[in-house]
């Protein structure tokens, strides 16, 4: 890759956000295989599980077993999602590298997702961030449903910025902004990233988009153009939030990599190996994945194959 390319870090969320809403529950061994395949493709940060109640998200019931089986790599960072103090304590005791906490921009969705209003989740984040730092752990925070709420509708940018100001007191290693239900559009992304950057000039910004309404990739590119450091994506485009109506469709790692590579943005991830993993995932889940690259192929390779065949 050319040294003058822009670079963006891809955070693979398939093992967590991807699998958490799939009806098929993969074995711990299959999850570890999934994670290893992503690492072999060049992914260096992964959300591997969430420390939530197994009755609410049974797909993540084996969180501790997954952490225990992870490859020991100095060049790879494993992230576990936590929503409260108990989740943090489980993550800390399991020895995860980094915890990520979600704070939802609307009270209604935060109450449904986490059982408390947004203000309580912010307080919990500040306490957890302090204790994570004391334990030598990295901690990041994600403002979820920043682009819109399935229950309250539009989320004003002023509300998002108010929450950003509050959570930044916890000194996260990274600030995330999530379109949890896939309602955002590129102009909204640009406006939000510019406004947030003015407040957090020295903190890396990460974006998490869903492709529910077919705008996820466009939003991702707008975020890159606005200077975002990291993008979440899910191999095959699997997953979504089990607590939001119709919140399917993480942006596919496959399709995102194709767009970025042909746009001159370097990621260090091998698209061929990601597509191979999507094909493996289809077999593991017993169904097709939403990503289009496994179906359409990589251009211009498909054109060369057609030329040779004819």
ZIGI-V41219 format. One record per residue. N is the residue number from 1. PHI is phi in whole degrees, 0 to 359 (none if undefined). PSI is psi in radians with two decimals (NA if undefined). Layout:
# ZIGI-V41219
N,PHI,PSI + N,PHI,PSI
This chain:
# ZIGI-V41219
1,none,2.49 + 2,291,2.48 + 3,292,-0.38 + 4,273,0.05 + 5,290,2.56 + 6,293,2.64 + 7,235,2.43 + 8,226,2.40 + 9,273,2.30 + 10,261,2.15 + 11,258,2.01 + 12,279,2.05 + 13,250,0.10 + 14,305,-0.77 + 15,296,-0.35 + 16,249,-1.30 + 17,293,-0.48 + 18,290,-0.88 + 19,278,-0.32 + 20,293,-0.41 + 21,247,0.13 + 22,280,2.37 + 23,294,-0.50 + 24,281,2.14 + 25,265,1.97 + 26,285,2.61 + 27,292,2.82 + 28,302,-0.71 + 29,298,-0.71 + 30,293,-0.68 + 31,298,-0.73 + 32,293,-0.60 + 33,296,-0.78 + 34,304,-0.87 + 35,297,-0.76 + 36,298,-0.70 + 37,297,-0.71 + 38,296,-0.73 + 39,297,-0.75 + 40,299,-0.46 + 41,279,-0.16 + 42,113,0.01 + 43,292,2.35 + 44,239,-0.09 + 45,225,2.28 + 46,222,2.41 + 47,275,1.98 + 48,258,-0.34 + 49,190,3.08 + 50,227,2.50 + 51,261,1.35 + 52,236,2.98 + 53,295,2.22 + 54,298,-0.40 + 55,287,-0.52 + 56,278,-0.68 + 57,227,1.41 + 58,296,-0.37 + 59,295,-0.34 + 60,251,0.32 + 61,294,-0.36 + 62,259,0.55 + 63,307,-0.86 + 64,296,-0.67 + 65,294,-0.66 + 66,297,-0.82 + 67,299,-0.72 + 68,296,-0.50 + 69,265,0.00 + 70,294,2.52 + 71,299,2.37 + 72,277,1.84 + 73,228,2.24 + 74,287,-0.36 + 75,261,0.14 + 76,236,2.39 + 77,247,2.21 + 78,257,2.31 + 79,244,2.40 + 80,239,2.33 + 81,280,2.37 + 82,230,2.61 + 83,241,-0.16 + 84,199,-3.11 + 85,300,-0.78 + 86,298,-0.73 + 87,298,-0.72 + 88,298,-0.76 + 89,297,-0.67 + 90,296,-0.77 + 91,296,-0.76 + 92,298,-0.80 + 93,292,-0.49 + 94,283,-0.31 + 95,86,0.49 + 96,293,2.63 + 97,291,-0.74 + 98,214,2.46 + 99,250,2.55 + 100,239,2.37 + 101,241,2.50 + 102,255,2.32 + 103,237,2.08 + 104,275,2.43 + 105,289,-0.30 + 106,242,2.49 + 107,296,-0.71 + 108,298,-0.83 + 109,290,-0.67 + 110,298,-0.69 + 111,296,-0.73 + 112,288,-0.62 + 113,277,-0.64 + 114,234,-0.07 + 115,80,0.13 + 116,215,2.81 + 117,291,2.87 + 118,304,-0.70 + 119,300,-0.63 + 120,290,-0.63 + 121,292,-0.61 + 122,296,-0.76 + 123,299,-0.75 + 124,297,-0.73 + 125,300,-0.78 + 126,297,-0.68 + 127,292,-0.77 + 128,294,-0.72 + 129,300,-0.72 + 130,297,-0.80 + 131,288,-0.58 + 132,296,-0.75 + 133,297,-0.72 + 134,296,-0.52 + 135,271,0.04 + 136,78,0.37 + 137,258,2.60 + 138,282,2.59 + 139,217,2.24 + 140,238,2.83 + 141,228,2.49 + 142,240,2.21 + 143,272,1.82 + 144,275,2.74 + 145,52,0.63 + 146,290,-0.35 + 147,260,-0.11 + 148,160,2.62 + 149,245,2.41 + 150,291,-0.26 + 151,249,-0.60 + 152,255,-0.22 + 153,88,-2.39 + 154,299,2.44 + 155,250,1.99 + 156,300,2.49 + 157,302,-0.63 + 158,301,-0.63 + 159,294,-0.76 + 160,299,-0.80 + 161,294,-0.61 + 162,298,-0.76 + 163,292,-0.70 + 164,304,-0.82 + 165,301,-0.69 + 166,288,-0.79 + 167,287,-0.43 + 168,294,-0.30 + 169,296,-0.35 + 170,276,0.02 + 171,51,1.01 + 172,294,2.64 + 173,288,-0.30 + 174,200,2.46 + 175,253,2.19 + 176,254,2.59 + 177,230,2.17 + 178,240,2.38 + 179,261,1.40 + 180,294,-0.38 + 181,240,0.17 + 182,65,0.87 + 183,247,-0.18 + 184,288,2.80 + 185,230,2.80 + 186,304,-0.71 + 187,297,-0.64 + 188,294,-0.72 + 189,299,-0.83 + 190,301,-0.83 + 191,298,-0.76 + 192,293,-0.77 + 193,296,-0.69 + 194,295,-0.73 + 195,292,-0.71 + 196,290,-0.71 + 197,301,-0.59 + 198,296,-0.45 + 199,267,-0.48 + 200,232,0.98 + 201,304,-0.57 + 202,254,0.07 + 203,254,2.25 + 204,301,2.46 + 205,251,2.38 + 206,238,2.45 + 207,240,2.53 + 208,231,1.92 + 209,245,2.59 + 210,249,2.63 + 211,258,0.46 + 212,306,-0.67 + 213,246,0.43 + 214,66,0.46 + 215,245,0.01 + 216,300,-0.81 + 217,293,-0.68 + 218,297,-0.70 + 219,295,-0.69 + 220,298,-0.74 + 221,292,-0.67 + 222,298,-0.66 + 223,295,-0.75 + 224,299,-0.78 + 225,298,-0.49 + 226,273,0.02 + 227,94,0.31 + 228,294,2.48 + 229,275,-0.62 + 230,221,2.58 + 231,232,2.33 + 232,280,2.55 + 233,203,2.79 + 234,235,2.16 + 235,304,2.25 + 236,80,-0.20 + 237,76,0.38 + 238,283,2.75 + 239,105,-2.99 + 240,154,-3.01 + 241,261,2.18 + 242,289,-0.15 + 243,252,0.11 + 244,238,2.33 + 245,300,2.22 + 246,59,0.46 + 247,274,0.94 + 248,273,2.88 + 249,87,1.21 + 250,301,2.64 + 251,294,2.36 + 252,289,2.31 + 253,304,-0.71 + 254,304,-0.99 + 255,292,-0.64 + 256,297,-0.79 + 257,298,-0.72 + 258,301,-0.83 + 259,298,-0.80 + 260,293,-0.76 + 261,299,-0.80 + 262,284,-0.14 + 263,260,0.09 + 264,80,0.42 + 265,251,2.11 + 266,273,2.49 + 267,232,-0.35 + 268,78,0.23 + 269,248,2.42 + 270,273,1.93 + 271,297,-0.65 + 272,301,-0.76 + 273,289,-0.56 + 274,294,-0.74 + 275,296,-0.69 + 276,301,-0.69 + 277,291,-0.65 + 278,299,-0.73 + 279,295,-0.68 + 280,297,-0.71 + 281,295,-0.64 + 282,300,-0.69 + 283,292,-0.73 + 284,295,-0.66 + 285,269,-0.26 + 286,74,0.49 + 287,199,2.87 + 288,289,2.62 + 289,262,2.75 + 290,290,-0.42 + 291,306,2.52 + 292,266,-0.48 + 293,299,-0.67 + 294,298,-0.44 + 295,272,-0.81 + 296,275,-0.49 + 297,88,2.99 + 298,266,2.17 + 299,273,2.41 + 300,267,0.21 + 301,300,-0.69 + 302,294,-0.57 + 303,292,-0.68 + 304,294,-0.69 + 305,295,-0.70 + 306,295,-0.69 + 307,297,-0.76 + 308,293,-0.64 + 309,290,-0.52 + 310,266,NA
